[in-house]
Each structure stands twice: as structure tokens, then as C-alpha cells.
Amino acid sequence: MSTSNSVVDFFTKIADHYDAQFHDESDEDRQDDLDDVAEQVADLMRGHTVLELGCGTGYWTDVIAETATQVIATDASEAMLNVAREHGEGLENVRYRVVDALDIPLDIAEGGKITAVFAGFLWSHLRKEQQDAFLAGLRSRIGKDALLVLIDDEYVEGASPTVARTDAQGNTWAQFVDADGNRHELPKNYPTDSALRKRLGTAVREIKIGRWDSCWALTCRLK
């Protein structure tokens, strides 16, 4: 199983514009949330060898690299990764690699040992069956006791993408618009704390969840 081509294609189309959401000074509340989360992420990643999945254009890569020993920043979109490389030029403890989060290569650690995994705004784009595959892949490729940190969006009325439908498996699909004005229907789930605990509970331990107005963060350890 691999990440949906429709999701990868959409983010490839908006790669040159994706960063804007992290620097929108008109939305002070979201900026405050991101700053708060970034501070906590930097603290959590301190001293770790980190596998970042779905690194996008590298916003969180920069944050993690401040304190991590080493970062392997990955994304399924070559276009996104190219922007991340440009932004991360000069970060000596970061390596970039095209990787599908649902098909992690056996050699991902590149001779070392990954001690933490970070995924920012990726979980919500995985359908529920893909979430199970994502966790199974982490357990088989990364192994027991590694720290896992997930960050994702809260649903914000009037600001979040328009919800189009909910499918038979309970996945929420939303309408996204690319830089050319074309609409894309993509999975975008907004899980409750109980749903997160239920979905991850068989694969991880020590789950902790924090919520802000615009986003949430979950930390745990792989079983």
C-alpha cells in the first residue's frame, strides 16, 4: 500500500506556495499555536536521530534540526522535497530523501538507528486503513520504543477546507484548491482524542495528546 496518488499530486502542484500557511501574519492565533508547538517539538526531538515523514517544504525540518542529532527528512513528492532542500541549505545534520510514508525502505536508517519519528500534517490525509498500515510499517522498520510525534489540524469553522463527504469507513473528505484554482477532493480526518487512542492503542504506548485552537499534537512510544 502507498500514499494516495491524489494526495501526492495535489501537494506537488502547490509546493511553491505551501509555505504561506506557516507565515500568514494575518492569522495571529494560528501563528501563536504553531510557535508554541514548534517550541515543544524542538524540545522533544533534542538529541534524537529523527525520521521525518511527509516533511513538505521543510518548516518542521528546520525546527527539528535545531536540537536533533540527525534528521532524515522525507516526502513522497519530489517537488516538495526540492523546496525543503532549498530552505534547509546549510543544515549539516539533515539529509533529504524521497520516501512514501507507507512504504519505508529497509535502509532508511542509513546504517544508524532512528530513535524518533515525526509526522506533521500527514496523519489526517491517511485513510483509516492507511493509518493502520502506517503504524505497522513504523513498527517493522523502526522498532520498539522509538518516540513518535504526530501533529495535525483541528477543524476550524470558516478556515478549514470545506468538508465534502464522509465515506463508509468513516473517513472525512474535503475540498482543496490548488494554485491554479482547480479543486481536489482529498481525505482530511479530524479525529477526537478517543479515536486517536483507539486507532493507535494497539501499536503504541504512553499516548499523550495536546490540543490548541488550530492543531493538535500526540506523542507516544512504539510497542
PyMOL CGO cylinders between C-alpha atoms (Angstrom):
from pymol import cmd
from pymol.cgo import CYLINDER

trace = [
    CYLINDER, 0.00, 0.00, 0.00, 1.24, 3.51, -0.78, 0.3, 1, 1, 1, 1, 1, 1,
    CYLINDER, 1.24, 3.51, -0.78, 0.09, 7.04, -0.06, 0.3, 1, 1, 1, 1, 1, 1,
    CYLINDER, 0.09, 7.04, -0.06, -2.76, 8.10, -2.34, 0.3, 1, 1, 1, 1, 1, 1,
    CYLINDER, -2.76, 8.10, -2.34, -1.51, 9.46, -5.67, 0.3, 1, 1, 1, 1, 1, 1,
    CYLINDER, -1.51, 9.46, -5.67, -4.19, 12.16, -5.49, 0.3, 1, 1, 1, 1, 1, 1,
    CYLINDER, -4.19, 12.16, -5.49, -2.73, 13.50, -2.24, 0.3, 1, 1, 1, 1, 1, 1,
    CYLINDER, -2.73, 13.50, -2.24, 0.85, 13.45, -3.57, 0.3, 1, 1, 1, 1, 1, 1,
    CYLINDER, 0.85, 13.45, -3.57, -0.25, 15.04, -6.85, 0.3, 1, 1, 1, 1, 1, 1,
    CYLINDER, -0.25, 15.04, -6.85, -2.06, 17.86, -5.05, 0.3, 1, 1, 1, 1, 1, 1,
    CYLINDER, -2.06, 17.86, -5.05, 0.88, 18.72, -2.83, 0.3, 1, 1, 1, 1, 1, 1,
    CYLINDER, 0.88, 18.72, -2.83, 3.22, 18.58, -5.82, 0.3, 1, 1, 1, 1, 1, 1,
    CYLINDER, 3.22, 18.58, -5.82, 1.02, 21.21, -7.51, 0.3, 1, 1, 1, 1, 1, 1,
    CYLINDER, 1.02, 21.21, -7.51, 1.13, 23.55, -4.50, 0.3, 1, 1, 1, 1, 1, 1,
    CYLINDER, 1.13, 23.55, -4.50, 4.77, 23.00, -3.49, 0.3, 1, 1, 1, 1, 1, 1,
    CYLINDER, 4.77, 23.00, -3.49, 5.83, 26.54, -4.40, 0.3, 1, 1, 1, 1, 1, 1,
    CYLINDER, 5.83, 26.54, -4.40, 3.01, 28.03, -2.30, 0.3, 1, 1, 1, 1, 1, 1,
    CYLINDER, 3.01, 28.03, -2.30, 2.72, 25.60, 0.61, 0.3, 1, 1, 1, 1, 1, 1,
    CYLINDER, 2.72, 25.60, 0.61, 4.93, 27.60, 2.97, 0.3, 1, 1, 1, 1, 1, 1,
    CYLINDER, 4.93, 27.60, 2.97, 2.49, 30.51, 3.08, 0.3, 1, 1, 1, 1, 1, 1,
    CYLINDER, 2.49, 30.51, 3.08, 0.32, 28.79, 5.71, 0.3, 1, 1, 1, 1, 1, 1,
    CYLINDER, 0.32, 28.79, 5.71, 3.22, 28.82, 8.16, 0.3, 1, 1, 1, 1, 1, 1,
    CYLINDER, 3.22, 28.82, 8.16, 3.89, 32.54, 7.73, 0.3, 1, 1, 1, 1, 1, 1,
    CYLINDER, 3.89, 32.54, 7.73, 0.41, 34.05, 7.49, 0.3, 1, 1, 1, 1, 1, 1,
    CYLINDER, 0.41, 34.05, 7.49, 0.73, 37.07, 9.77, 0.3, 1, 1, 1, 1, 1, 1,
    CYLINDER, 0.73, 37.07, 9.77, -2.98, 37.86, 9.29, 0.3, 1, 1, 1, 1, 1, 1,
    CYLINDER, -2.98, 37.86, 9.29, -3.84, 34.74, 11.33, 0.3, 1, 1, 1, 1, 1, 1,
    CYLINDER, -3.84, 34.74, 11.33, -2.12, 35.57, 14.59, 0.3, 1, 1, 1, 1, 1, 1,
    CYLINDER, -2.12, 35.57, 14.59, -3.87, 32.85, 16.57, 0.3, 1, 1, 1, 1, 1, 1,
    CYLINDER, -3.87, 32.85, 16.57, -2.60, 30.08, 14.27, 0.3, 1, 1, 1, 1, 1, 1,
    CYLINDER, -2.60, 30.08, 14.27, 0.88, 31.60, 14.26, 0.3, 1, 1, 1, 1, 1, 1,
    CYLINDER, 0.88, 31.60, 14.26, 0.85, 31.58, 18.06, 0.3, 1, 1, 1, 1, 1, 1,
    CYLINDER, 0.85, 31.58, 18.06, -0.25, 27.93, 18.04, 0.3, 1, 1, 1, 1, 1, 1,
    CYLINDER, -0.25, 27.93, 18.04, 2.49, 26.95, 15.59, 0.3, 1, 1, 1, 1, 1, 1,
    CYLINDER, 2.49, 26.95, 15.59, 5.14, 28.80, 17.60, 0.3, 1, 1, 1, 1, 1, 1,
    CYLINDER, 5.14, 28.80, 17.60, 4.02, 27.03, 20.77, 0.3, 1, 1, 1, 1, 1, 1,
    CYLINDER, 4.02, 27.03, 20.77, 4.01, 23.61, 19.11, 0.3, 1, 1, 1, 1, 1, 1,
    CYLINDER, 4.01, 23.61, 19.11, 7.37, 24.27, 17.44, 0.3, 1, 1, 1, 1, 1, 1,
    CYLINDER, 7.37, 24.27, 17.44, 8.95, 25.01, 20.81, 0.3, 1, 1, 1, 1, 1, 1,
    CYLINDER, 8.95, 25.01, 20.81, 7.65, 21.73, 22.19, 0.3, 1, 1, 1, 1, 1, 1,
    CYLINDER, 7.65, 21.73, 22.19, 8.73, 19.76, 19.11, 0.3, 1, 1, 1, 1, 1, 1,
    CYLINDER, 8.73, 19.76, 19.11, 12.27, 21.13, 19.35, 0.3, 1, 1, 1, 1, 1, 1,
    CYLINDER, 12.27, 21.13, 19.35, 12.40, 20.04, 22.99, 0.3, 1, 1, 1, 1, 1, 1,
    CYLINDER, 12.40, 20.04, 22.99, 11.02, 16.57, 22.23, 0.3, 1, 1, 1, 1, 1, 1,
    CYLINDER, 11.02, 16.57, 22.23, 13.49, 15.96, 19.39, 0.3, 1, 1, 1, 1, 1, 1,
    CYLINDER, 13.49, 15.96, 19.39, 16.56, 17.03, 21.35, 0.3, 1, 1, 1, 1, 1, 1,
    CYLINDER, 16.56, 17.03, 21.35, 19.42, 14.57, 20.91, 0.3, 1, 1, 1, 1, 1, 1,
    CYLINDER, 19.42, 14.57, 20.91, 17.41, 12.17, 18.70, 0.3, 1, 1, 1, 1, 1, 1,
    CYLINDER, 17.41, 12.17, 18.70, 18.12, 10.69, 15.29, 0.3, 1, 1, 1, 1, 1, 1,
    CYLINDER, 18.12, 10.69, 15.29, 14.82, 11.62, 13.65, 0.3, 1, 1, 1, 1, 1, 1,
    CYLINDER, 14.82, 11.62, 13.65, 12.94, 10.22, 10.68, 0.3, 1, 1, 1, 1, 1, 1,
    CYLINDER, 12.94, 10.22, 10.68, 10.59, 12.93, 9.44, 0.3, 1, 1, 1, 1, 1, 1,
    CYLINDER, 10.59, 12.93, 9.44, 7.80, 11.62, 7.24, 0.3, 1, 1, 1, 1, 1, 1,
    CYLINDER, 7.80, 11.62, 7.24, 5.92, 13.98, 4.94, 0.3, 1, 1, 1, 1, 1, 1,
    CYLINDER, 5.92, 13.98, 4.94, 8.38, 16.82, 5.54, 0.3, 1, 1, 1, 1, 1, 1,
    CYLINDER, 8.38, 16.82, 5.54, 6.73, 19.01, 2.90, 0.3, 1, 1, 1, 1, 1, 1,
    CYLINDER, 6.73, 19.01, 2.90, 8.72, 22.18, 2.28, 0.3, 1, 1, 1, 1, 1, 1,
    CYLINDER, 8.72, 22.18, 2.28, 10.77, 21.79, 5.43, 0.3, 1, 1, 1, 1, 1, 1,
    CYLINDER, 10.77, 21.79, 5.43, 9.13, 24.04, 8.03, 0.3, 1, 1, 1, 1, 1, 1,
    CYLINDER, 9.13, 24.04, 8.03, 9.26, 21.37, 10.72, 0.3, 1, 1, 1, 1, 1, 1,
    CYLINDER, 9.26, 21.37, 10.72, 12.60, 20.08, 9.45, 0.3, 1, 1, 1, 1, 1, 1,
    CYLINDER, 12.60, 20.08, 9.45, 14.17, 23.39, 10.43, 0.3, 1, 1, 1, 1, 1, 1,
    CYLINDER, 14.17, 23.39, 10.43, 12.57, 23.19, 13.88, 0.3, 1, 1, 1, 1, 1, 1,
    CYLINDER, 12.57, 23.19, 13.88, 13.72, 19.61, 14.48, 0.3, 1, 1, 1, 1, 1, 1,
    CYLINDER, 13.72, 19.61, 14.48, 17.24, 20.25, 13.18, 0.3, 1, 1, 1, 1, 1, 1,
    CYLINDER, 17.24, 20.25, 13.18, 17.79, 22.87, 15.89, 0.3, 1, 1, 1, 1, 1, 1,
    CYLINDER, 17.79, 22.87, 15.89, 18.05, 20.22, 18.58, 0.3, 1, 1, 1, 1, 1, 1,
    CYLINDER, 18.05, 20.22, 18.58, 18.20, 16.77, 16.92, 0.3, 1, 1, 1, 1, 1, 1,
    CYLINDER, 18.20, 16.77, 16.92, 21.48, 14.98, 16.39, 0.3, 1, 1, 1, 1, 1, 1,
    CYLINDER, 21.48, 14.98, 16.39, 20.45, 13.97, 12.88, 0.3, 1, 1, 1, 1, 1, 1,
    CYLINDER, 20.45, 13.97, 12.88, 17.34, 14.31, 10.69, 0.3, 1, 1, 1, 1, 1, 1,
    CYLINDER, 17.34, 14.31, 10.69, 16.32, 12.19, 7.71, 0.3, 1, 1, 1, 1, 1, 1,
    CYLINDER, 16.32, 12.19, 7.71, 13.69, 14.40, 6.08, 0.3, 1, 1, 1, 1, 1, 1,
    CYLINDER, 13.69, 14.40, 6.08, 11.45, 12.54, 3.63, 0.3, 1, 1, 1, 1, 1, 1,
    CYLINDER, 11.45, 12.54, 3.63, 8.46, 13.20, 1.42, 0.3, 1, 1, 1, 1, 1, 1,
    CYLINDER, 8.46, 13.20, 1.42, 6.69, 11.32, -1.38, 0.3, 1, 1, 1, 1, 1, 1,
    CYLINDER, 6.69, 11.32, -1.38, 6.65, 14.49, -3.51, 0.3, 1, 1, 1, 1, 1, 1,
    CYLINDER, 6.65, 14.49, -3.51, 9.93, 15.33, -5.23, 0.3, 1, 1, 1, 1, 1, 1,
    CYLINDER, 9.93, 15.33, -5.23, 8.70, 18.90, -5.76, 0.3, 1, 1, 1, 1, 1, 1,
    CYLINDER, 8.70, 18.90, -5.76, 8.06, 19.38, -2.04, 0.3, 1, 1, 1, 1, 1, 1,
    CYLINDER, 8.06, 19.38, -2.04, 11.44, 17.88, -1.19, 0.3, 1, 1, 1, 1, 1, 1,
    CYLINDER, 11.44, 17.88, -1.19, 13.20, 20.22, -3.63, 0.3, 1, 1, 1, 1, 1, 1,
    CYLINDER, 13.20, 20.22, -3.63, 11.76, 23.23, -1.81, 0.3, 1, 1, 1, 1, 1, 1,
    CYLINDER, 11.76, 23.23, -1.81, 12.75, 21.69, 1.54, 0.3, 1, 1, 1, 1, 1, 1,
    CYLINDER, 12.75, 21.69, 1.54, 16.31, 21.23, 0.28, 0.3, 1, 1, 1, 1, 1, 1,
    CYLINDER, 16.31, 21.23, 0.28, 16.49, 24.90, -0.71, 0.3, 1, 1, 1, 1, 1, 1,
    CYLINDER, 16.49, 24.90, -0.71, 15.14, 26.04, 2.65, 0.3, 1, 1, 1, 1, 1, 1,
    CYLINDER, 15.14, 26.04, 2.65, 17.43, 23.69, 4.52, 0.3, 1, 1, 1, 1, 1, 1,
    CYLINDER, 17.43, 23.69, 4.52, 20.61, 24.58, 2.69, 0.3, 1, 1, 1, 1, 1, 1,
    CYLINDER, 20.61, 24.58, 2.69, 23.33, 24.76, 5.28, 0.3, 1, 1, 1, 1, 1, 1,
    CYLINDER, 23.33, 24.76, 5.28, 21.70, 22.37, 7.75, 0.3, 1, 1, 1, 1, 1, 1,
    CYLINDER, 21.70, 22.37, 7.75, 24.57, 19.95, 8.16, 0.3, 1, 1, 1, 1, 1, 1,
    CYLINDER, 24.57, 19.95, 8.16, 22.61, 17.44, 10.28, 0.3, 1, 1, 1, 1, 1, 1,
    CYLINDER, 22.61, 17.44, 10.28, 19.80, 16.94, 7.71, 0.3, 1, 1, 1, 1, 1, 1,
    CYLINDER, 19.80, 16.94, 7.71, 19.60, 14.50, 4.81, 0.3, 1, 1, 1, 1, 1, 1,
    CYLINDER, 19.60, 14.50, 4.81, 16.73, 14.54, 2.32, 0.3, 1, 1, 1, 1, 1, 1,
    CYLINDER, 16.73, 14.54, 2.32, 15.19, 11.54, 0.61, 0.3, 1, 1, 1, 1, 1, 1,
    CYLINDER, 15.19, 11.54, 0.61, 12.08, 10.74, -1.46, 0.3, 1, 1, 1, 1, 1, 1,
    CYLINDER, 12.08, 10.74, -1.46, 10.12, 8.20, 0.61, 0.3, 1, 1, 1, 1, 1, 1,
    CYLINDER, 10.12, 8.20, 0.61, 6.48, 7.15, 0.75, 0.3, 1, 1, 1, 1, 1, 1,
    CYLINDER, 6.48, 7.15, 0.75, 5.40, 7.12, 4.40, 0.3, 1, 1, 1, 1, 1, 1,
    CYLINDER, 5.40, 7.12, 4.40, 3.53, 3.86, 3.78, 0.3, 1, 1, 1, 1, 1, 1,
    CYLINDER, 3.53, 3.86, 3.78, 6.49, 2.16, 2.10, 0.3, 1, 1, 1, 1, 1, 1,
    CYLINDER, 6.49, 2.16, 2.10, 9.50, 2.94, 4.26, 0.3, 1, 1, 1, 1, 1, 1,
    CYLINDER, 9.50, 2.94, 4.26, 12.70, 1.39, 2.82, 0.3, 1, 1, 1, 1, 1, 1,
    CYLINDER, 12.70, 1.39, 2.82, 14.64, -1.17, 4.82, 0.3, 1, 1, 1, 1, 1, 1,
    CYLINDER, 14.64, -1.17, 4.82, 17.75, 1.01, 4.65, 0.3, 1, 1, 1, 1, 1, 1,
    CYLINDER, 17.75, 1.01, 4.65, 16.03, 4.17, 5.90, 0.3, 1, 1, 1, 1, 1, 1,
    CYLINDER, 16.03, 4.17, 5.90, 18.32, 4.44, 8.94, 0.3, 1, 1, 1, 1, 1, 1,
    CYLINDER, 18.32, 4.44, 8.94, 21.33, 4.52, 6.58, 0.3, 1, 1, 1, 1, 1, 1,
    CYLINDER, 21.33, 4.52, 6.58, 23.50, 2.47, 8.92, 0.3, 1, 1, 1, 1, 1, 1,
    CYLINDER, 23.50, 2.47, 8.92, 22.39, 4.20, 12.11, 0.3, 1, 1, 1, 1, 1, 1,
    CYLINDER, 22.39, 4.20, 12.11, 19.46, 3.81, 14.50, 0.3, 1, 1, 1, 1, 1, 1,
    CYLINDER, 19.46, 3.81, 14.50, 16.38, 6.02, 14.31, 0.3, 1, 1, 1, 1, 1, 1,
    CYLINDER, 16.38, 6.02, 14.31, 15.19, 6.94, 17.79, 0.3, 1, 1, 1, 1, 1, 1,
    CYLINDER, 15.19, 6.94, 17.79, 12.27, 9.25, 16.91, 0.3, 1, 1, 1, 1, 1, 1,
    CYLINDER, 12.27, 9.25, 16.91, 9.71, 9.67, 14.13, 0.3, 1, 1, 1, 1, 1, 1,
    CYLINDER, 9.71, 9.67, 14.13, 7.92, 12.93, 13.36, 0.3, 1, 1, 1, 1, 1, 1,
    CYLINDER, 7.92, 12.93, 13.36, 4.97, 13.47, 11.00, 0.3, 1, 1, 1, 1, 1, 1,
    CYLINDER, 4.97, 13.47, 11.00, 3.43, 16.92, 10.67, 0.3, 1, 1, 1, 1, 1, 1,
    CYLINDER, 3.43, 16.92, 10.67, 0.01, 17.26, 8.99, 0.3, 1, 1, 1, 1, 1, 1,
    CYLINDER, 0.01, 17.26, 8.99, 0.29, 13.81, 7.40, 0.3, 1, 1, 1, 1, 1, 1,
    CYLINDER, 0.29, 13.81, 7.40, -1.95, 11.66, 9.60, 0.3, 1, 1, 1, 1, 1, 1,
    CYLINDER, -1.95, 11.66, 9.60, -5.16, 13.47, 8.60, 0.3, 1, 1, 1, 1, 1, 1,
    CYLINDER, -5.16, 13.47, 8.60, -4.56, 12.72, 4.90, 0.3, 1, 1, 1, 1, 1, 1,
    CYLINDER, -4.56, 12.72, 4.90, -4.31, 8.98, 5.53, 0.3, 1, 1, 1, 1, 1, 1,
    CYLINDER, -4.31, 8.98, 5.53, -7.48, 6.94, 5.25, 0.3, 1, 1, 1, 1, 1, 1,
    CYLINDER, -7.48, 6.94, 5.25, -8.13, 4.73, 8.26, 0.3, 1, 1, 1, 1, 1, 1,
    CYLINDER, -8.13, 4.73, 8.26, -6.85, 1.57, 6.60, 0.3, 1, 1, 1, 1, 1, 1,
    CYLINDER, -6.85, 1.57, 6.60, -3.72, 3.51, 5.59, 0.3, 1, 1, 1, 1, 1, 1,
    CYLINDER, -3.72, 3.51, 5.59, -3.25, 4.66, 9.18, 0.3, 1, 1, 1, 1, 1, 1,
    CYLINDER, -3.25, 4.66, 9.18, -3.05, 1.02, 10.25, 0.3, 1, 1, 1, 1, 1, 1,
    CYLINDER, -3.05, 1.02, 10.25, -0.51, 0.34, 7.51, 0.3, 1, 1, 1, 1, 1, 1,
    CYLINDER, -0.51, 0.34, 7.51, 1.48, 3.42, 8.54, 0.3, 1, 1, 1, 1, 1, 1,
    CYLINDER, 1.48, 3.42, 8.54, 1.76, 2.19, 12.13, 0.3, 1, 1, 1, 1, 1, 1,
    CYLINDER, 1.76, 2.19, 12.13, 2.61, -1.36, 11.05, 0.3, 1, 1, 1, 1, 1, 1,
    CYLINDER, 2.61, -1.36, 11.05, 5.36, -0.01, 8.81, 0.3, 1, 1, 1, 1, 1, 1,
    CYLINDER, 5.36, -0.01, 8.81, 6.86, 2.02, 11.63, 0.3, 1, 1, 1, 1, 1, 1,
    CYLINDER, 6.86, 2.02, 11.63, 6.90, -0.95, 13.97, 0.3, 1, 1, 1, 1, 1, 1,
    CYLINDER, 6.90, -0.95, 13.97, 8.59, -3.18, 11.40, 0.3, 1, 1, 1, 1, 1, 1,
    CYLINDER, 8.59, -3.18, 11.40, 11.10, -0.62, 10.07, 0.3, 1, 1, 1, 1, 1, 1,
    CYLINDER, 11.10, -0.62, 10.07, 11.86, 1.50, 13.16, 0.3, 1, 1, 1, 1, 1, 1,
    CYLINDER, 11.86, 1.50, 13.16, 11.17, -0.85, 16.04, 0.3, 1, 1, 1, 1, 1, 1,
    CYLINDER, 11.17, -0.85, 16.04, 10.17, -0.87, 19.66, 0.3, 1, 1, 1, 1, 1, 1,
    CYLINDER, 10.17, -0.87, 19.66, 10.46, 2.14, 21.99, 0.3, 1, 1, 1, 1, 1, 1,
    CYLINDER, 10.46, 2.14, 21.99, 11.09, 4.79, 19.32, 0.3, 1, 1, 1, 1, 1, 1,
    CYLINDER, 11.09, 4.79, 19.32, 9.37, 8.11, 20.06, 0.3, 1, 1, 1, 1, 1, 1,
    CYLINDER, 9.37, 8.11, 20.06, 6.54, 9.00, 17.67, 0.3, 1, 1, 1, 1, 1, 1,
    CYLINDER, 6.54, 9.00, 17.67, 5.23, 12.56, 17.40, 0.3, 1, 1, 1, 1, 1, 1,
    CYLINDER, 5.23, 12.56, 17.40, 2.20, 13.43, 15.25, 0.3, 1, 1, 1, 1, 1, 1,
    CYLINDER, 2.20, 13.43, 15.25, 0.91, 16.96, 14.65, 0.3, 1, 1, 1, 1, 1, 1,
    CYLINDER, 0.91, 16.96, 14.65, -2.19, 17.82, 12.68, 0.3, 1, 1, 1, 1, 1, 1,
    CYLINDER, -2.19, 17.82, 12.68, -5.07, 20.23, 12.13, 0.3, 1, 1, 1, 1, 1, 1,
    CYLINDER, -5.07, 20.23, 12.13, -8.10, 20.89, 14.25, 0.3, 1, 1, 1, 1, 1, 1,
    CYLINDER, -8.10, 20.89, 14.25, -11.25, 21.64, 12.29, 0.3, 1, 1, 1, 1, 1, 1,
    CYLINDER, -11.25, 21.64, 12.29, -11.83, 25.41, 12.34, 0.3, 1, 1, 1, 1, 1, 1,
    CYLINDER, -11.83, 25.41, 12.34, -15.19, 26.63, 11.06, 0.3, 1, 1, 1, 1, 1, 1,
    CYLINDER, -15.19, 26.63, 11.06, -14.71, 29.06, 8.20, 0.3, 1, 1, 1, 1, 1, 1,
    CYLINDER, -14.71, 29.06, 8.20, -10.99, 28.39, 7.89, 0.3, 1, 1, 1, 1, 1, 1,
    CYLINDER, -10.99, 28.39, 7.89, -10.62, 24.65, 7.29, 0.3, 1, 1, 1, 1, 1, 1,
    CYLINDER, -10.62, 24.65, 7.29, -11.22, 23.15, 3.82, 0.3, 1, 1, 1, 1, 1, 1,
    CYLINDER, -11.22, 23.15, 3.82, -14.88, 22.52, 3.03, 0.3, 1, 1, 1, 1, 1, 1,
    CYLINDER, -14.88, 22.52, 3.03, -15.95, 19.01, 4.07, 0.3, 1, 1, 1, 1, 1, 1,
    CYLINDER, -15.95, 19.01, 4.07, -17.45, 17.25, 1.05, 0.3, 1, 1, 1, 1, 1, 1,
    CYLINDER, -17.45, 17.25, 1.05, -18.48, 13.86, 2.41, 0.3, 1, 1, 1, 1, 1, 1,
    CYLINDER, -18.48, 13.86, 2.41, -17.85, 11.03, 4.84, 0.3, 1, 1, 1, 1, 1, 1,
    CYLINDER, -17.85, 11.03, 4.84, -17.31, 7.58, 3.33, 0.3, 1, 1, 1, 1, 1, 1,
    CYLINDER, -17.31, 7.58, 3.33, -18.47, 4.17, 4.59, 0.3, 1, 1, 1, 1, 1, 1,
    CYLINDER, -18.47, 4.17, 4.59, -15.24, 3.70, 6.56, 0.3, 1, 1, 1, 1, 1, 1,
    CYLINDER, -15.24, 3.70, 6.56, -15.75, 6.99, 8.40, 0.3, 1, 1, 1, 1, 1, 1,
    CYLINDER, -15.75, 6.99, 8.40, -13.11, 8.96, 6.52, 0.3, 1, 1, 1, 1, 1, 1,
    CYLINDER, -13.11, 8.96, 6.52, -13.84, 12.65, 6.00, 0.3, 1, 1, 1, 1, 1, 1,
    CYLINDER, -13.84, 12.65, 6.00, -13.14, 14.02, 2.51, 0.3, 1, 1, 1, 1, 1, 1,
    CYLINDER, -13.14, 14.02, 2.51, -12.63, 17.74, 1.92, 0.3, 1, 1, 1, 1, 1, 1,
    CYLINDER, -12.63, 17.74, 1.92, -12.28, 20.12, -1.00, 0.3, 1, 1, 1, 1, 1, 1,
    CYLINDER, -12.28, 20.12, -1.00, -8.83, 21.61, -1.58, 0.3, 1, 1, 1, 1, 1, 1,
    CYLINDER, -8.83, 21.61, -1.58, -7.90, 24.21, -4.20, 0.3, 1, 1, 1, 1, 1, 1,
    CYLINDER, -7.90, 24.21, -4.20, -4.51, 24.28, -5.89, 0.3, 1, 1, 1, 1, 1, 1,
    CYLINDER, -4.51, 24.28, -5.89, -2.56, 27.32, -7.09, 0.3, 1, 1, 1, 1, 1, 1,
    CYLINDER, -2.56, 27.32, -7.09, -4.38, 27.26, -10.45, 0.3, 1, 1, 1, 1, 1, 1,
    CYLINDER, -4.38, 27.26, -10.45, -7.82, 27.24, -8.84, 0.3, 1, 1, 1, 1, 1, 1,
    CYLINDER, -7.82, 27.24, -8.84, -8.51, 23.56, -9.54, 0.3, 1, 1, 1, 1, 1, 1,
    CYLINDER, -8.51, 23.56, -9.54, -10.46, 21.64, -6.90, 0.3, 1, 1, 1, 1, 1, 1,
    CYLINDER, -10.46, 21.64, -6.90, -9.26, 18.36, -5.39, 0.3, 1, 1, 1, 1, 1, 1,
    CYLINDER, -9.26, 18.36, -5.39, -11.21, 16.06, -3.09, 0.3, 1, 1, 1, 1, 1, 1,
    CYLINDER, -11.21, 16.06, -3.09, -8.80, 14.53, -0.59, 0.3, 1, 1, 1, 1, 1, 1,
    CYLINDER, -8.80, 14.53, -0.59, -9.08, 12.61, 2.69, 0.3, 1, 1, 1, 1, 1, 1,
    CYLINDER, -9.08, 12.61, 2.69, -8.86, 15.01, 5.66, 0.3, 1, 1, 1, 1, 1, 1,
    CYLINDER, -8.86, 15.01, 5.66, -9.73, 13.48, 9.00, 0.3, 1, 1, 1, 1, 1, 1,
    CYLINDER, -9.73, 13.48, 9.00, -10.25, 15.37, 12.27, 0.3, 1, 1, 1, 1, 1, 1,
    CYLINDER, -10.25, 15.37, 12.27, -10.02, 12.67, 14.98, 0.3, 1, 1, 1, 1, 1, 1,
    CYLINDER, -10.02, 12.67, 14.98, -11.13, 13.05, 18.59, 0.3, 1, 1, 1, 1, 1, 1,
    CYLINDER, -11.13, 13.05, 18.59, -8.81, 12.08, 21.43, 0.3, 1, 1, 1, 1, 1, 1,
    CYLINDER, -8.81, 12.08, 21.43, -10.71, 8.83, 21.91, 0.3, 1, 1, 1, 1, 1, 1,
    CYLINDER, -10.71, 8.83, 21.91, -10.49, 8.00, 18.20, 0.3, 1, 1, 1, 1, 1, 1,
    CYLINDER, -10.49, 8.00, 18.20, -6.73, 8.61, 18.23, 0.3, 1, 1, 1, 1, 1, 1,
    CYLINDER, -6.73, 8.61, 18.23, -6.24, 6.44, 21.28, 0.3, 1, 1, 1, 1, 1, 1,
    CYLINDER, -6.24, 6.44, 21.28, -8.31, 3.65, 19.75, 0.3, 1, 1, 1, 1, 1, 1,
    CYLINDER, -8.31, 3.65, 19.75, -6.53, 3.80, 16.39, 0.3, 1, 1, 1, 1, 1, 1,
    CYLINDER, -6.53, 3.80, 16.39, -3.01, 3.91, 17.82, 0.3, 1, 1, 1, 1, 1, 1,
    CYLINDER, -3.01, 3.91, 17.82, -3.50, 1.92, 21.01, 0.3, 1, 1, 1, 1, 1, 1,
    CYLINDER, -3.50, 1.92, 21.01, -2.57, -1.50, 19.64, 0.3, 1, 1, 1, 1, 1, 1,
    CYLINDER, -2.57, -1.50, 19.64, 0.68, -0.21, 18.10, 0.3, 1, 1, 1, 1, 1, 1,
    CYLINDER, 0.68, -0.21, 18.10, 1.98, 2.31, 20.65, 0.3, 1, 1, 1, 1, 1, 1,
    CYLINDER, 1.98, 2.31, 20.65, 2.10, 3.08, 24.37, 0.3, 1, 1, 1, 1, 1, 1,
    CYLINDER, 2.10, 3.08, 24.37, 2.30, 6.15, 26.60, 0.3, 1, 1, 1, 1, 1, 1,
    CYLINDER, 2.30, 6.15, 26.60, -0.05, 8.23, 24.45, 0.3, 1, 1, 1, 1, 1, 1,
    CYLINDER, -0.05, 8.23, 24.45, -0.24, 11.92, 25.33, 0.3, 1, 1, 1, 1, 1, 1,
    CYLINDER, -0.24, 11.92, 25.33, -2.39, 14.39, 23.41, 0.3, 1, 1, 1, 1, 1, 1,
    CYLINDER, -2.39, 14.39, 23.41, -2.39, 18.18, 23.50, 0.3, 1, 1, 1, 1, 1, 1,
    CYLINDER, -2.39, 18.18, 23.50, -4.80, 20.47, 21.65, 0.3, 1, 1, 1, 1, 1, 1,
    CYLINDER, -4.80, 20.47, 21.65, -4.68, 24.07, 20.53, 0.3, 1, 1, 1, 1, 1, 1,
    CYLINDER, -4.68, 24.07, 20.53, -7.34, 26.06, 18.67, 0.3, 1, 1, 1, 1, 1, 1,
    CYLINDER, -7.34, 26.06, 18.67, -5.93, 25.19, 15.24, 0.3, 1, 1, 1, 1, 1, 1,
    CYLINDER, -5.93, 25.19, 15.24, -3.92, 22.00, 15.76, 0.3, 1, 1, 1, 1, 1, 1,
    CYLINDER, -3.92, 22.00, 15.76, -3.23, 19.00, 17.97, 0.3, 1, 1, 1, 1, 1, 1,
    CYLINDER, -3.23, 19.00, 17.97, -0.11, 17.05, 18.91, 0.3, 1, 1, 1, 1, 1, 1,
    CYLINDER, -0.11, 17.05, 18.91, 0.29, 13.44, 20.00, 0.3, 1, 1, 1, 1, 1, 1,
    CYLINDER, 0.29, 13.44, 20.00, 3.36, 11.79, 21.49, 0.3, 1, 1, 1, 1, 1, 1,
    CYLINDER, 3.36, 11.79, 21.49, 3.83, 8.09, 22.18, 0.3, 1, 1, 1, 1, 1, 1,
    CYLINDER, 3.83, 8.09, 22.18, 6.29, 5.19, 22.03, 0.3, 1, 1, 1, 1, 1, 1,
    CYLINDER, 6.29, 5.19, 22.03, 6.16, 2.36, 19.52, 0.3, 1, 1, 1, 1, 1, 1,
    CYLINDER, 6.16, 2.36, 19.52, 5.41, -1.03, 21.07, 0.3, 1, 1, 1, 1, 1, 1,
]
cmd.load_cgo(trace, "trace")
